[in-house]
Amino acid sequence: MKYEYLIVLALSVAAPLILSFSKKMDFYKYPARLILSIGLPFVLFVFWDIIVTARGHWAFSTEYTIGFRIMNLPIEEIFFFIVIPFCGIFTWESVKYFMRDKN
């Protein structure tokens, strides 16, 4: 299925994205930290992906991606380096928020 990778990313980010605007968690109040936390690894790993894909170390199946590519990377792979770190940071901030009440 061509949209499989995109669907997995969309399902991964759906709940964290919606819940990140909760006024109780204050997640949205620090956009600079979020952008920096996602941006630095994004640049590093997209650069890495471009190199190793060009060298033939790995490839991306056209069967599971929509076909739109930037520098020979499927757009889904580029979204991956935004979505997954966002989900990880959201999870970390959620744990901190809920543990704050325990202390």
C-alpha positions as CSV (number, residue, x, y, z in Angstrom):
1,M,0.0,0.0,0.0
2,K,1.6,3.3,-1.2
3,Y,0.4,5.3,1.9
4,E,1.5,2.9,4.6
5,Y,4.5,4.8,5.8
6,L,2.5,8.1,5.8
7,I,-0.4,6.4,7.6
8,V,1.9,5.1,10.4
9,L,3.4,8.6,10.9
10,A,-0.1,10.2,10.9
11,L,-1.3,7.7,13.5
12,S,1.8,8.2,15.6
13,V,1.5,11.9,15.8
14,A,-2.3,12.3,16.0
15,A,-2.8,12.0,19.8
16,P,0.4,13.8,20.8
17,L,-0.3,16.7,18.5
18,I,-3.8,17.2,19.7
19,L,-2.9,16.7,23.4
20,S,0.2,19.0,23.1
21,F,-2.1,22.0,23.2
22,S,-3.4,21.2,26.6
23,K,-3.3,24.2,28.8
24,K,-2.4,22.1,31.8
25,M,0.9,20.8,30.3
26,D,2.3,24.0,29.0
27,F,3.9,22.0,26.1
28,Y,3.1,24.7,23.6
29,K,4.6,27.5,25.6
30,Y,8.2,26.7,24.7
31,P,8.3,26.5,20.9
32,A,12.0,27.5,20.7
33,R,13.0,24.5,22.8
34,L,10.8,22.2,20.7
35,I,12.2,23.5,17.4
36,L,15.7,23.2,18.6
37,S,15.2,19.7,20.0
38,I,13.7,18.6,16.7
39,G,15.7,20.8,14.3
40,L,19.3,19.7,15.3
41,P,18.7,16.0,15.0
42,F,16.6,16.6,11.9
43,V,19.5,18.2,10.1
44,L,22.0,15.6,11.3
45,F,19.9,12.5,10.4
46,V,18.5,13.8,7.1
47,F,22.1,14.6,6.0
48,W,23.1,11.1,7.1
49,D,20.1,9.5,5.3
50,I,21.0,11.4,2.1
51,I,24.6,10.1,2.2
52,V,23.9,6.5,3.0
53,T,21.0,6.3,0.5
54,A,23.3,7.7,-2.2
55,R,26.0,5.2,-1.3
56,G,23.5,2.4,-1.6
57,H,23.6,1.3,2.1
58,W,19.8,1.3,2.2
59,A,16.9,2.2,0.1
60,F,13.2,3.0,0.4
61,S,10.5,0.8,-1.1
62,T,8.3,2.5,-3.6
63,E,5.6,0.0,-2.6
64,Y,5.1,1.8,0.7
65,T,5.9,5.4,-0.1
66,I,3.9,7.9,-2.1
67,G,6.8,8.6,-4.5
68,F,7.5,12.3,-3.8
69,R,11.2,12.6,-3.0
70,I,13.5,15.4,-1.8
71,M,17.2,14.7,-2.5
72,N,16.3,11.1,-3.1
73,L,14.6,10.7,0.3
74,P,10.8,9.9,0.4
75,I,8.9,12.7,2.0
76,E,7.7,10.2,4.6
77,E,11.3,9.7,5.7
78,I,11.8,13.4,6.1
79,F,8.5,13.6,8.1
80,F,9.8,10.7,10.2
81,F,12.6,12.9,11.6
82,I,10.0,15.5,12.7
83,V,7.1,13.3,13.9
84,I,9.0,10.7,16.0
85,P,11.1,13.2,17.9
86,F,8.0,15.3,18.5
87,C,6.2,12.2,19.9
88,G,9.2,11.4,22.1
89,I,9.5,14.9,23.5
90,F,5.7,15.0,24.1
91,T,6.0,11.7,25.9
92,W,8.8,13.0,28.1
93,E,7.0,16.2,28.9
94,S,3.9,14.2,29.7
95,V,5.8,11.9,32.1
96,K,7.3,15.0,33.8
97,Y,3.9,16.6,34.1
98,F,2.3,13.6,35.7
99,M,5.2,12.8,38.0
100,R,5.2,16.4,39.2
101,D,2.0,15.7,41.0
102,K,3.6,12.6,42.7
103,N,6.4,14.6,44.3
